[in-house]
Amino acid sequence: MTTRTLQFVGTIWQEGNMYTAYCPELDLATCGHTIEEARRNLHEVIEIFLEETAEMGTLEESLAEAGYSLNETVQEPLRHLVAISPLQVSLQVA
């Protein structure tokens, strides 16, 4: 068995007293009471997703949809988080 290392983007933001963690490449999300708990939970959710899709025989297809291939030993995400900025947009309502 060969080991592959996949790097995903994980974003975490606060919602009330909870933190939501999201992996856009795999469209997976989870939460936690702290930033670290949300990060750990996201890592676990990604591992479970990869294990389950491997068991179902759809791992390569799921990874290909996210821009990854099992042919590479180490893979970085196609996109890299470079900035987070709040945006204010005006909207005219009747």
C-alpha positions as CSV (number, residue, x, y, z in Angstrom):
1,M,0.0,0.0,0.0
2,T,1.3,3.4,-1.0
3,T,0.8,6.6,1.1
4,R,-0.3,9.8,-0.6
5,T,-0.4,13.2,1.0
6,L,-3.2,15.6,-0.1
7,Q,-3.4,19.2,1.1
8,F,-6.7,20.9,1.3
9,V,-7.9,24.4,2.1
10,G,-9.7,24.7,5.4
11,T,-11.5,27.9,6.3
12,I,-12.8,28.6,9.7
13,W,-15.2,31.4,10.8
14,Q,-17.1,32.2,13.9
15,E,-20.9,31.9,14.1
16,G,-22.2,33.0,17.4
17,N,-20.3,30.9,20.0
18,M,-19.3,28.2,17.6
19,Y,-16.7,27.9,14.8
20,T,-17.5,26.5,11.4
21,A,-14.8,24.8,9.4
22,Y,-15.2,24.3,5.6
23,C,-13.1,22.5,3.0
24,P,-14.2,24.0,-0.4
25,E,-12.4,21.3,-2.6
26,L,-14.5,18.5,-1.1
27,D,-17.5,20.7,0.0
28,L,-17.3,19.4,3.5
29,A,-18.1,21.3,6.7
30,T,-18.2,20.8,10.4
31,C,-18.0,22.9,13.6
32,G,-16.5,23.1,17.0
33,H,-16.6,25.1,20.2
34,T,-13.1,26.4,19.6
35,I,-11.0,27.1,16.5
36,E,-8.8,24.1,17.2
37,E,-11.8,21.8,17.8
38,A,-13.3,22.9,14.4
39,R,-9.9,22.3,12.7
40,R,-9.6,18.8,14.3
41,N,-13.2,18.0,13.3
42,L,-12.7,19.1,9.7
43,H,-9.5,16.9,9.5
44,E,-11.6,14.0,10.8
45,V,-14.5,14.6,8.4
46,I,-12.0,14.7,5.5
47,E,-10.4,11.4,6.6
48,I,-13.9,9.8,6.9
49,F,-14.9,11.1,3.5
50,L,-11.7,9.7,1.9
51,E,-12.1,6.3,3.7
52,E,-15.8,6.0,2.8
53,T,-15.3,7.0,-0.9
54,A,-12.5,4.5,-1.1
55,E,-14.7,1.7,0.3
56,M,-17.4,2.7,-2.2
57,G,-14.9,2.6,-5.1
58,T,-15.4,6.3,-5.9
59,L,-12.3,7.8,-4.3
60,E,-10.4,8.5,-7.6
61,E,-13.5,10.0,-9.2
62,S,-14.2,12.2,-6.1
63,L,-10.6,13.4,-6.0
64,A,-10.6,14.1,-9.8
65,E,-13.6,16.3,-9.4
66,A,-11.7,18.3,-6.8
67,G,-8.6,18.5,-9.0
68,Y,-6.5,15.8,-7.4
69,S,-4.9,12.6,-8.7
70,L,-3.6,9.6,-6.8
71,N,-0.7,9.4,-9.2
72,E,1.2,12.2,-7.4
73,T,2.9,11.5,-4.0
74,V,2.2,15.0,-2.6
75,Q,-0.5,17.3,-3.9
76,E,-1.3,20.8,-3.0
77,P,-4.7,22.4,-3.6
78,L,-5.4,24.0,-6.9
79,R,-6.2,27.2,-5.2
80,H,-4.5,28.9,-2.2
81,L,-6.2,31.1,0.3
82,V,-4.5,34.5,-0.1
83,A,-6.8,36.9,1.7
84,I,-10.0,37.1,3.7
85,S,-11.7,40.4,3.6
86,P,-15.2,41.5,4.7
87,L,-17.2,43.0,1.8
88,Q,-19.9,45.6,2.2
89,V,-22.4,45.7,-0.7
90,S,-25.2,48.2,-1.1
91,L,-28.6,46.9,-2.0
92,Q,-31.7,49.1,-2.9
93,V,-34.9,47.6,-1.6
94,A,-38.4,48.7,-2.3
